[in-house]
Amino acid sequence: MSHVDEDNPTLAVGKKYRHYKGNEYLVLHVAKHTETLEELVVYQALYGERGIWARPLSMFTEKITVDGKEVDRFKLNEGC
């Protein structure tokens, strides 16, 4: 089921995101680190072995600089 995470309305759980390098990922859930309570995005690669990964929410949603241009690390794939 697709919904926007209540604690972070900028992240859509159940939706596909495109990494700035081009690969697509499906956001599965937002979890909390057991020791620090830091929010982690749990997501699955939609290519290759379809690995499941976790990354701090702050990193997942941040902008980064690539070739002098600011871009989203992950961008919601609006068509999905």
mmCIF file as gemmi writes it, N, C-alpha and C atoms, coordinates in Angstrom:
data_model
loop_
_atom_site.group_PDB
_atom_site.id
_atom_site.type_symbol
_atom_site.label_atom_id
_atom_site.label_alt_id
_atom_site.label_comp_id
_atom_site.label_asym_id
_atom_site.label_entity_id
_atom_site.label_seq_id
_atom_site.pdbx_PDB_ins_code
_atom_site.Cartn_x
_atom_site.Cartn_y
_atom_site.Cartn_z
_atom_site.occupancy
_atom_site.B_iso_or_equiv
_atom_site.pdbx_formal_charge
_atom_site.auth_seq_id
_atom_site.auth_asym_id
_atom_site.pdbx_PDB_model_num
ATOM 1 N N . MET Axp A 1 ? 0.845 -1.184 0 1 0 ? 1 A 1
ATOM 2 C CA . MET Axp A 1 ? 0 0 0 1 0 ? 1 A 1
ATOM 3 C C . MET Axp A 1 ? 0.884 1.239 0 1 0 ? 1 A 1
ATOM 4 N N . SER Axp A 2 ? 0.546 2.195 -0.809 1 0 ? 2 A 1
ATOM 5 C CA . SER Axp A 2 ? 1.337 3.409 -0.927 1 0 ? 2 A 1
ATOM 6 C C . SER Axp A 2 ? 0.794 4.479 0.009 1 0 ? 2 A 1
ATOM 7 N N . HIS Axp A 3 ? 1.681 5.11 0.729 1 0 ? 3 A 1
ATOM 8 C CA . HIS Axp A 3 ? 1.281 6.242 1.556 1 0 ? 3 A 1
ATOM 9 C C . HIS Axp A 3 ? 2.49 7.116 1.828 1 0 ? 3 A 1
ATOM 10 N N . VAL Axp A 4 ? 2.205 8.315 2.275 1 0 ? 4 A 1
ATOM 11 C CA . VAL Axp A 4 ? 3.284 9.214 2.656 1 0 ? 4 A 1
ATOM 12 C C . VAL Axp A 4 ? 3.565 8.968 4.128 1 0 ? 4 A 1
ATOM 13 N N . ASP Axp A 5 ? 4.835 8.83 4.461 1 0 ? 5 A 1
ATOM 14 C CA . ASP Axp A 5 ? 5.227 8.622 5.842 1 0 ? 5 A 1
ATOM 15 C C . ASP Axp A 5 ? 4.783 9.833 6.668 1 0 ? 5 A 1
ATOM 16 N N . GLU Axp A 6 ? 4.047 9.608 7.756 1 0 ? 6 A 1
ATOM 17 C CA . GLU Axp A 6 ? 3.498 10.7 8.562 1 0 ? 6 A 1
ATOM 18 C C . GLU Axp A 6 ? 4.583 11.591 9.163 1 0 ? 6 A 1
ATOM 19 N N . ASP Axp A 7 ? 5.702 11.014 9.539 1 0 ? 7 A 1
ATOM 20 C CA . ASP Axp A 7 ? 6.773 11.796 10.159 1 0 ? 7 A 1
ATOM 21 C C . ASP Axp A 7 ? 7.6 12.561 9.143 1 0 ? 7 A 1
ATOM 22 N N . ASN Axp A 8 ? 7.545 12.167 7.883 1 0 ? 8 A 1
ATOM 23 C CA . ASN Axp A 8 ? 8.3 12.843 6.826 1 0 ? 8 A 1
ATOM 24 C C . ASN Axp A 8 ? 7.461 12.858 5.555 1 0 ? 8 A 1
ATOM 25 N N . PRO Axp A 9 ? 6.657 13.902 5.39 1 0 ? 9 A 1
ATOM 26 C CA . PRO Axp A 9 ? 5.747 13.926 4.238 1 0 ? 9 A 1
ATOM 27 C C . PRO Axp A 9 ? 6.449 13.988 2.885 1 0 ? 9 A 1
ATOM 28 N N . THR Axp A 10 ? 7.766 14.157 2.865 1 0 ? 10 A 1
ATOM 29 C CA . THR Axp A 10 ? 8.474 14.2 1.59 1 0 ? 10 A 1
ATOM 30 C C . THR Axp A 10 ? 8.87 12.813 1.104 1 0 ? 10 A 1
ATOM 31 N N . LEU Axp A 11 ? 8.611 11.77 1.873 1 0 ? 11 A 1
ATOM 32 C CA . LEU Axp A 11 ? 8.979 10.413 1.49 1 0 ? 11 A 1
ATOM 33 C C . LEU Axp A 11 ? 7.727 9.569 1.291 1 0 ? 11 A 1
ATOM 34 N N . ALA Axp A 12 ? 7.591 8.972 0.126 1 0 ? 12 A 1
ATOM 35 C CA . ALA Axp A 12 ? 6.418 8.152 -0.185 1 0 ? 12 A 1
ATOM 36 C C . ALA Axp A 12 ? 6.792 6.676 -0.088 1 0 ? 12 A 1
ATOM 37 N N . VAL Axp A 13 ? 6.319 6.028 0.961 1 0 ? 13 A 1
ATOM 38 C CA . VAL Axp A 13 ? 6.553 4.595 1.143 1 0 ? 13 A 1
ATOM 39 C C . VAL Axp A 13 ? 5.723 3.838 0.114 1 0 ? 13 A 1
ATOM 40 N N . GLY Axp A 14 ? 6.333 2.815 -0.51 1 0 ? 14 A 1
ATOM 41 C CA . GLY Axp A 14 ? 5.627 2.026 -1.521 1 0 ? 14 A 1
ATOM 42 C C . GLY Axp A 14 ? 5.785 2.582 -2.926 1 0 ? 14 A 1
ATOM 43 N N . LYS Axp A 15 ? 6.565 3.654 -3.066 1 0 ? 15 A 1
ATOM 44 C CA . LYS Axp A 15 ? 6.771 4.288 -4.374 1 0 ? 15 A 1
ATOM 45 C C . LYS Axp A 15 ? 8.19 4.042 -4.865 1 0 ? 15 A 1
ATOM 46 N N . LYS Axp A 16 ? 8.358 4.213 -6.177 1 0 ? 16 A 1
ATOM 47 C CA . LYS Axp A 16 ? 9.67 4.04 -6.802 1 0 ? 16 A 1
ATOM 48 C C . LYS Axp A 16 ? 10.423 5.37 -6.827 1 0 ? 16 A 1
ATOM 49 N N . TYR Axp A 17 ? 11.714 5.274 -6.584 1 0 ? 17 A 1
ATOM 50 C CA . TYR Axp A 17 ? 12.602 6.429 -6.634 1 0 ? 17 A 1
ATOM 51 C C . TYR Axp A 17 ? 13.755 6.118 -7.58 1 0 ? 17 A 1
ATOM 52 N N . ARG Axp A 18 ? 14.254 7.152 -8.247 1 0 ? 18 A 1
ATOM 53 C CA . ARG Axp A 18 ? 15.407 7.008 -9.126 1 0 ? 18 A 1
ATOM 54 C C . ARG Axp A 18 ? 16.605 7.657 -8.462 1 0 ? 18 A 1
ATOM 55 N N . HIS Axp A 19 ? 17.687 6.886 -8.317 1 0 ? 19 A 1
ATOM 56 C CA . HIS Axp A 19 ? 18.945 7.387 -7.776 1 0 ? 19 A 1
ATOM 57 C C . HIS Axp A 19 ? 19.577 8.317 -8.8 1 0 ? 19 A 1
ATOM 58 N N . TYR Axp A 20 ? 20.348 9.272 -8.354 1 0 ? 20 A 1
ATOM 59 C CA . TYR Axp A 20 ? 20.936 10.239 -9.291 1 0 ? 20 A 1
ATOM 60 C C . TYR Axp A 20 ? 21.836 9.577 -10.335 1 0 ? 20 A 1
ATOM 61 N N . LYS Axp A 21 ? 22.298 8.353 -10.068 1 0 ? 21 A 1
ATOM 62 C CA . LYS Axp A 21 ? 23.106 7.633 -11.054 1 0 ? 21 A 1
ATOM 63 C C . LYS Axp A 21 ? 22.25 6.846 -12.042 1 0 ? 21 A 1
ATOM 64 N N . GLY Axp A 22 ? 20.906 6.837 -11.831 1 0 ? 22 A 1
ATOM 65 C CA . GLY Axp A 22 ? 20.007 6.261 -12.819 1 0 ? 22 A 1
ATOM 66 C C . GLY Axp A 22 ? 19.231 5.021 -12.434 1 0 ? 22 A 1
ATOM 67 N N . ASN Axp A 23 ? 19.664 4.268 -11.437 1 0 ? 23 A 1
ATOM 68 C CA . ASN Axp A 23 ? 18.949 3.043 -11.08 1 0 ? 23 A 1
ATOM 69 C C . ASN Axp A 23 ? 17.687 3.349 -10.285 1 0 ? 23 A 1
ATOM 70 N N . GLU Axp A 24 ? 16.7 2.431 -10.375 1 0 ? 24 A 1
ATOM 71 C CA . GLU Axp A 24 ? 15.438 2.596 -9.663 1 0 ? 24 A 1
ATOM 72 C C . GLU Axp A 24 ? 15.393 1.724 -8.42 1 0 ? 24 A 1
ATOM 73 N N . TYR Axp A 25 ? 14.689 2.239 -7.401 1 0 ? 25 A 1
ATOM 74 C CA . TYR Axp A 25 ? 14.533 1.56 -6.118 1 0 ? 25 A 1
ATOM 75 C C . TYR Axp A 25 ? 13.1 1.732 -5.636 1 0 ? 25 A 1
ATOM 76 N N . LEU Axp A 26 ? 12.625 0.749 -4.886 1 0 ? 26 A 1
ATOM 77 C CA . LEU Axp A 26 ? 11.309 0.799 -4.273 1 0 ? 26 A 1
ATOM 78 C C . LEU Axp A 26 ? 11.475 1.029 -2.781 1 0 ? 26 A 1
ATOM 79 N N . VAL Axp A 27 ? 10.846 2.086 -2.252 1 0 ? 27 A 1
ATOM 80 C CA . VAL Axp A 27 ? 10.907 2.348 -0.808 1 0 ? 27 A 1
ATOM 81 C C . VAL Axp A 27 ? 9.938 1.398 -0.118 1 0 ? 27 A 1
ATOM 82 N N . LEU Axp A 28 ? 10.474 0.578 0.786 1 0 ? 28 A 1
ATOM 83 C CA . LEU Axp A 28 ? 9.673 -0.433 1.473 1 0 ? 28 A 1
ATOM 84 C C . LEU Axp A 28 ? 9.109 0.053 2.801 1 0 ? 28 A 1
ATOM 85 N N . HIS Axp A 29 ? 9.936 0.828 3.533 1 0 ? 29 A 1
ATOM 86 C CA . HIS Axp A 29 ? 9.532 1.198 4.893 1 0 ? 29 A 1
ATOM 87 C C . HIS Axp A 29 ? 10.481 2.251 5.447 1 0 ? 29 A 1
ATOM 88 N N . VAL Axp A 30 ? 10.054 2.904 6.506 1 0 ? 30 A 1
ATOM 89 C CA . VAL Axp A 30 ? 10.942 3.756 7.291 1 0 ? 30 A 1
ATOM 90 C C . VAL Axp A 30 ? 11.082 3.071 8.644 1 0 ? 30 A 1
ATOM 91 N N . ALA Axp A 31 ? 12.309 2.778 9.027 1 0 ? 31 A 1
ATOM 92 C CA . ALA Axp A 31 ? 12.598 2.072 10.28 1 0 ? 31 A 1
ATOM 93 C C . ALA Axp A 31 ? 13.388 2.993 11.205 1 0 ? 31 A 1
ATOM 94 N N . LYS Axp A 32 ? 13.581 2.566 12.432 1 0 ? 32 A 1
ATOM 95 C CA . LYS Axp A 32 ? 14.4 3.323 13.379 1 0 ? 32 A 1
ATOM 96 C C . LYS Axp A 32 ? 15.561 2.463 13.847 1 0 ? 32 A 1
ATOM 97 N N . HIS Axp A 33 ? 16.734 3.068 13.907 1 0 ? 33 A 1
ATOM 98 C CA . HIS Axp A 33 ? 17.929 2.401 14.416 1 0 ? 33 A 1
ATOM 99 C C . HIS Axp A 33 ? 17.704 2.084 15.892 1 0 ? 33 A 1
ATOM 100 N N . THR Axp A 34 ? 18.051 0.882 16.313 1 0 ? 34 A 1
ATOM 101 C CA . THR Axp A 34 ? 17.764 0.449 17.683 1 0 ? 34 A 1
ATOM 102 C C . THR Axp A 34 ? 18.505 1.241 18.75 1 0 ? 34 A 1
ATOM 103 N N . GLU Axp A 35 ? 19.68 1.714 18.451 1 0 ? 35 A 1
ATOM 104 C CA . GLU Axp A 35 ? 20.484 2.419 19.452 1 0 ? 35 A 1
ATOM 105 C C . GLU Axp A 35 ? 20.313 3.933 19.397 1 0 ? 35 A 1
ATOM 106 N N . THR Axp A 36 ? 20.272 4.487 18.201 1 0 ? 36 A 1
ATOM 107 C CA . THR Axp A 36 ? 20.265 5.952 18.062 1 0 ? 36 A 1
ATOM 108 C C . THR Axp A 36 ? 18.876 6.523 17.771 1 0 ? 36 A 1
ATOM 109 N N . LEU Axp A 37 ? 17.939 5.66 17.403 1 0 ? 37 A 1
ATOM 110 C CA . LEU Axp A 37 ? 16.588 6.033 16.983 1 0 ? 37 A 1
ATOM 111 C C . LEU Axp A 37 ? 16.578 6.864 15.697 1 0 ? 37 A 1
ATOM 112 N N . GLU Axp A 38 ? 17.712 6.896 15.009 1 0 ? 38 A 1
ATOM 113 C CA . GLU Axp A 38 ? 17.773 7.58 13.725 1 0 ? 38 A 1
ATOM 114 C C . GLU Axp A 38 ? 16.841 6.879 12.739 1 0 ? 38 A 1
ATOM 115 N N . GLU Axp A 39 ? 16.095 7.661 11.956 1 0 ? 39 A 1
ATOM 116 C CA . GLU Axp A 39 ? 15.203 7.084 10.961 1 0 ? 39 A 1
ATOM 117 C C . GLU Axp A 39 ? 16.005 6.614 9.758 1 0 ? 39 A 1
ATOM 118 N N . LEU Axp A 40 ? 15.681 5.402 9.301 1 0 ? 40 A 1
ATOM 119 C CA . LEU Axp A 40 ? 16.353 4.782 8.164 1 0 ? 40 A 1
ATOM 120 C C . LEU Axp A 40 ? 15.315 4.439 7.101 1 0 ? 40 A 1
ATOM 121 N N . VAL Axp A 41 ? 15.652 4.698 5.856 1 0 ? 41 A 1
ATOM 122 C CA . VAL Axp A 41 ? 14.797 4.298 4.743 1 0 ? 41 A 1
ATOM 123 C C . VAL Axp A 41 ? 15.234 2.897 4.326 1 0 ? 41 A 1
ATOM 124 N N . VAL Axp A 42 ? 14.292 1.968 4.28 1 0 ? 42 A 1
ATOM 125 C CA . VAL Axp A 42 ? 14.554 0.608 3.82 1 0 ? 42 A 1
ATOM 126 C C . VAL Axp A 42 ? 14.022 0.522 2.397 1 0 ? 42 A 1
ATOM 127 N N . TYR Axp A 43 ? 14.908 0.187 1.456 1 0 ? 43 A 1
ATOM 128 C CA . TYR Axp A 43 ? 14.516 0.212 0.049 1 0 ? 43 A 1
ATOM 129 C C . TYR Axp A 43 ? 15.151 -0.936 -0.709 1 0 ? 43 A 1
ATOM 130 N N . GLN Axp A 44 ? 14.527 -1.294 -1.828 1 0 ? 44 A 1
ATOM 131 C CA . GLN Axp A 44 ? 14.956 -2.448 -2.618 1 0 ? 44 A 1
ATOM 132 C C . GLN Axp A 44 ? 15.332 -2.022 -4.025 1 0 ? 44 A 1
ATOM 133 N N . ALA Axp A 45 ? 16.472 -2.522 -4.479 1 0 ? 45 A 1
ATOM 134 C CA . ALA Axp A 45 ? 16.9 -2.278 -5.859 1 0 ? 45 A 1
ATOM 135 C C . ALA Axp A 45 ? 15.928 -2.969 -6.811 1 0 ? 45 A 1
ATOM 136 N N . LEU Axp A 46 ? 15.607 -2.307 -7.9 1 0 ? 46 A 1
ATOM 137 C CA . LEU Axp A 46 ? 14.723 -2.896 -8.909 1 0 ? 46 A 1
ATOM 138 C C . LEU Axp A 46 ? 15.532 -3.332 -10.124 1 0 ? 46 A 1
ATOM 139 N N . TYR Axp A 47 ? 16.723 -3.831 -9.863 1 0 ? 47 A 1
ATOM 140 C CA . TYR Axp A 47 ? 17.625 -4.306 -10.914 1 0 ? 47 A 1
ATOM 141 C C . TYR Axp A 47 ? 18.537 -5.366 -10.279 1 0 ? 47 A 1
ATOM 142 N N . GLY Axp A 48 ? 19.239 -6.097 -11.104 1 0 ? 48 A 1
ATOM 143 C CA . GLY Axp A 48 ? 20.211 -7.077 -10.618 1 0 ? 48 A 1
ATOM 144 C C . GLY Axp A 48 ? 19.618 -8.069 -9.635 1 0 ? 48 A 1
ATOM 145 N N . GLU Axp A 49 ? 20.295 -8.255 -8.519 1 0 ? 49 A 1
ATOM 146 C CA . GLU Axp A 49 ? 19.85 -9.212 -7.506 1 0 ? 49 A 1
ATOM 147 C C . GLU Axp A 49 ? 18.767 -8.655 -6.588 1 0 ? 49 A 1
ATOM 148 N N . ARG Axp A 50 ? 18.326 -7.415 -6.857 1 0 ? 50 A 1
ATOM 149 C CA . ARG Axp A 50 ? 17.231 -6.788 -6.101 1 0 ? 50 A 1
ATOM 150 C C . ARG Axp A 50 ? 17.525 -6.718 -4.61 1 0 ? 50 A 1
ATOM 151 N N . GLY Axp A 51 ? 18.752 -6.325 -4.287 1 0 ? 51 A 1
ATOM 152 C CA . GLY Axp A 51 ? 19.166 -6.226 -2.889 1 0 ? 51 A 1
ATOM 153 C C . GLY Axp A 51 ? 18.326 -5.241 -2.093 1 0 ? 51 A 1
ATOM 154 N N . ILE Axp A 52 ? 18.261 -5.489 -0.794 1 0 ? 52 A 1
ATOM 155 C CA . ILE Axp A 52 ? 17.529 -4.603 0.119 1 0 ? 52 A 1
ATOM 156 C C . ILE Axp A 52 ? 18.555 -3.84 0.941 1 0 ? 52 A 1
ATOM 157 N N . TRP Axp A 53 ? 18.355 -2.519 1.012 1 0 ? 53 A 1
ATOM 158 C CA . TRP Axp A 53 ? 19.312 -1.619 1.635 1 0 ? 53 A 1
ATOM 159 C C . TRP Axp A 53 ? 18.634 -0.733 2.67 1 0 ? 53 A 1
ATOM 160 N N . ALA Axp A 54 ? 19.433 -0.137 3.538 1 0 ? 54 A 1
ATOM 161 C CA . ALA Axp A 54 ? 18.939 0.86 4.495 1 0 ? 54 A 1
ATOM 162 C C . ALA Axp A 54 ? 19.902 2.031 4.468 1 0 ? 54 A 1
ATOM 163 N N . ARG Axp A 55 ? 19.345 3.227 4.496 1 0 ? 55 A 1
ATOM 164 C CA . ARG Axp A 55 ? 20.143 4.451 4.465 1 0 ? 55 A 1
ATOM 165 C C . ARG Axp A 55 ? 19.457 5.46 5.382 1 0 ? 55 A 1
ATOM 166 N N . PRO Axp A 56 ? 20.224 6.268 6.093 1 0 ? 56 A 1
ATOM 167 C CA . PRO Axp A 56 ? 19.592 7.3 6.921 1 0 ? 56 A 1
ATOM 168 C C . PRO Axp A 56 ? 18.643 8.169 6.088 1 0 ? 56 A 1
ATOM 169 N N . LEU Axp A 57 ? 17.487 8.45 6.648 1 0 ? 57 A 1
ATOM 170 C CA . LEU Axp A 57 ? 16.488 9.262 5.967 1 0 ? 57 A 1
ATOM 171 C C . LEU Axp A 57 ? 17.07 10.598 5.521 1 0 ? 57 A 1
ATOM 172 N N . SER Axp A 58 ? 17.887 11.206 6.365 1 0 ? 58 A 1
ATOM 173 C CA . SER Axp A 58 ? 18.474 12.501 6.016 1 0 ? 58 A 1
ATOM 174 C C . SER Axp A 58 ? 19.338 12.405 4.766 1 0 ? 58 A 1
ATOM 175 N N . MET Axp A 59 ? 20.038 11.283 4.587 1 0 ? 59 A 1
ATOM 176 C CA . MET Axp A 59 ? 20.853 11.085 3.382 1 0 ? 59 A 1
ATOM 177 C C . MET Axp A 59 ? 19.981 10.77 2.174 1 0 ? 59 A 1
ATOM 178 N N . PHE Axp A 60 ? 18.945 9.983 2.367 1 0 ? 60 A 1
ATOM 179 C CA . PHE Axp A 60 ? 18.075 9.583 1.26 1 0 ? 60 A 1
ATOM 180 C C . PHE Axp A 60 ? 17.413 10.8 0.624 1 0 ? 60 A 1
ATOM 181 N N . THR Axp A 61 ? 17.004 11.752 1.455 1 0 ? 61 A 1
ATOM 182 C CA . THR Axp A 61 ? 16.249 12.904 0.963 1 0 ? 61 A 1
ATOM 183 C C . THR Axp A 61 ? 17.115 14.133 0.676 1 0 ? 61 A 1
ATOM 184 N N . GLU Axp A 62 ? 18.423 14.026 0.891 1 0 ? 62 A 1
ATOM 185 C CA . GLU Axp A 62 ? 19.268 15.207 0.72 1 0 ? 62 A 1
ATOM 186 C C . GLU Axp A 62 ? 19.578 15.511 -0.74 1 0 ? 62 A 1
ATOM 187 N N . LYS Axp A 63 ? 20.01 16.733 -0.957 1 0 ? 63 A 1
ATOM 188 C CA . LYS Axp A 63 ? 20.538 17.144 -2.256 1 0 ? 63 A 1
ATOM 189 C C . LYS Axp A 63 ? 22.051 17.014 -2.199 1 0 ? 63 A 1
ATOM 190 N N . ILE Axp A 64 ? 22.637 16.622 -3.324 1 0 ? 64 A 1
ATOM 191 C CA . ILE Axp A 64 ? 24.086 16.488 -3.421 1 0 ? 64 A 1
ATOM 192 C C . ILE Axp A 64 ? 24.567 17.251 -4.648 1 0 ? 64 A 1
ATOM 193 N N . THR Axp A 65 ? 25.852 17.515 -4.686 1 0 ? 65 A 1
ATOM 194 C CA . THR Axp A 65 ? 26.42 18.235 -5.824 1 0 ? 65 A 1
ATOM 195 C C . THR Axp A 65 ? 27.119 17.25 -6.746 1 0 ? 65 A 1
ATOM 196 N N . VAL Axp A 66 ? 26.699 17.244 -8.008 1 0 ? 66 A 1
ATOM 197 C CA . VAL Axp A 66 ? 27.274 16.376 -9.032 1 0 ? 66 A 1
ATOM 198 C C . VAL Axp A 66 ? 27.678 17.268 -10.207 1 0 ? 66 A 1
ATOM 199 N N . ASP Axp A 67 ? 28.954 17.245 -10.54 1 0 ? 67 A 1
ATOM 200 C CA . ASP Axp A 67 ? 29.464 18.07 -11.641 1 0 ? 67 A 1
ATOM 201 C C . ASP Axp A 67 ? 29.066 19.536 -11.488 1 0 ? 67 A 1
ATOM 202 N N . GLY Axp A 68 ? 29.113 20.018 -10.241 1 0 ? 68 A 1
ATOM 203 C CA . GLY Axp A 68 ? 28.819 21.415 -9.969 1 0 ? 68 A 1
ATOM 204 C C . GLY Axp A 68 ? 27.341 21.768 -9.918 1 0 ? 68 A 1
ATOM 205 N N . LYS Axp A 69 ? 26.474 20.769 -10.055 1 0 ? 69 A 1
ATOM 206 C CA . LYS Axp A 69 ? 25.03 21.008 -10.065 1 0 ? 69 A 1
ATOM 207 C C . LYS Axp A 69 ? 24.389 20.298 -8.877 1 0 ? 69 A 1
ATOM 208 N N . GLU Axp A 70 ? 23.459 20.978 -8.192 1 0 ? 70 A 1
ATOM 209 C CA . GLU Axp A 70 ? 22.77 20.375 -7.056 1 0 ? 70 A 1
ATOM 210 C C . GLU Axp A 70 ? 21.601 19.526 -7.553 1 0 ? 70 A 1
ATOM 211 N N . VAL Axp A 71 ? 21.579 18.251 -7.128 1 0 ? 71 A 1
ATOM 212 C CA . VAL Axp A 71 ? 20.523 17.312 -7.539 1 0 ? 71 A 1
ATOM 213 C C . VAL Axp A 71 ? 20.055 16.519 -6.327 1 0 ? 71 A 1
ATOM 214 N N . ASP Axp A 72 ? 18.844 15.945 -6.435 1 0 ? 72 A 1
ATOM 215 C CA . ASP Axp A 72 ? 18.348 15.049 -5.387 1 0 ? 72 A 1
ATOM 216 C C . ASP Axp A 72 ? 19.121 13.742 -5.455 1 0 ? 72 A 1
ATOM 217 N N . ARG Axp A 73 ? 19.504 13.2 -4.285 1 0 ? 73 A 1
ATOM 218 C CA . ARG Axp A 73 ? 20.158 11.885 -4.274 1 0 ? 73 A 1
ATOM 219 C C . ARG Axp A 73 ? 19.186 10.838 -4.82 1 0 ? 73 A 1
ATOM 220 N N . PHE Axp A 74 ? 17.936 10.885 -4.352 1 0 ? 74 A 1
ATOM 221 C CA . PHE Axp A 74 ? 16.86 10.034 -4.857 1 0 ? 74 A 1
ATOM 222 C C . PHE Axp A 74 ? 15.69 10.94 -5.216 1 0 ? 74 A 1
ATOM 223 N N . LYS Axp A 75 ? 15.093 10.687 -6.373 1 0 ? 75 A 1
ATOM 224 C CA . LYS Axp A 75 ? 13.963 11.496 -6.82 1 0 ? 75 A 1
ATOM 225 C C . LYS Axp A 75 ? 12.768 10.585 -7.059 1 0 ? 75 A 1
ATOM 226 N N . LEU Axp A 76 ? 11.62 10.981 -6.517 1 0 ? 76 A 1
ATOM 227 C CA . LEU Axp A 76 ? 10.395 10.215 -6.704 1 0 ? 76 A 1
ATOM 228 C C . LEU Axp A 76 ? 10.097 10.057 -8.188 1 0 ? 76 A 1
ATOM 229 N N . ASN Axp A 77 ? 9.815 8.825 -8.594 1 0 ? 77 A 1
ATOM 230 C CA . ASN Axp A 77 ? 9.425 8.552 -9.969 1 0 ? 77 A 1
ATOM 231 C C . ASN Axp A 77 ? 7.919 8.798 -10.051 1 0 ? 77 A 1
ATOM 232 N N . GLU Axp A 78 ? 7.547 9.976 -10.507 1 0 ? 78 A 1
ATOM 233 C CA . GLU Axp A 78 ? 6.143 10.41 -10.502 1 0 ? 78 A 1
ATOM 234 C C . GLU Axp A 78 ? 5.227 9.492 -11.293 1 0 ? 78 A 1
ATOM 235 N N . GLY Axp A 79 ? 5.746 8.768 -12.276 1 0 ? 79 A 1
ATOM 236 C CA . GLY Axp A 79 ? 4.93 7.909 -13.108 1 0 ? 79 A 1
ATOM 237 C C . GLY Axp A 79 ? 4.557 6.585 -12.468 1 0 ? 79 A 1
ATOM 238 N N . CYS Axp A 80 ? 5.049 6.321 -11.268 1 0 ? 80 A 1
ATOM 239 C CA . CYS Axp A 80 ? 4.807 5.003 -10.646 1 0 ? 80 A 1
ATOM 240 C C . CYS Axp A 80 ? 4.086 5.128 -9.333 1 0 ? 80 A 1
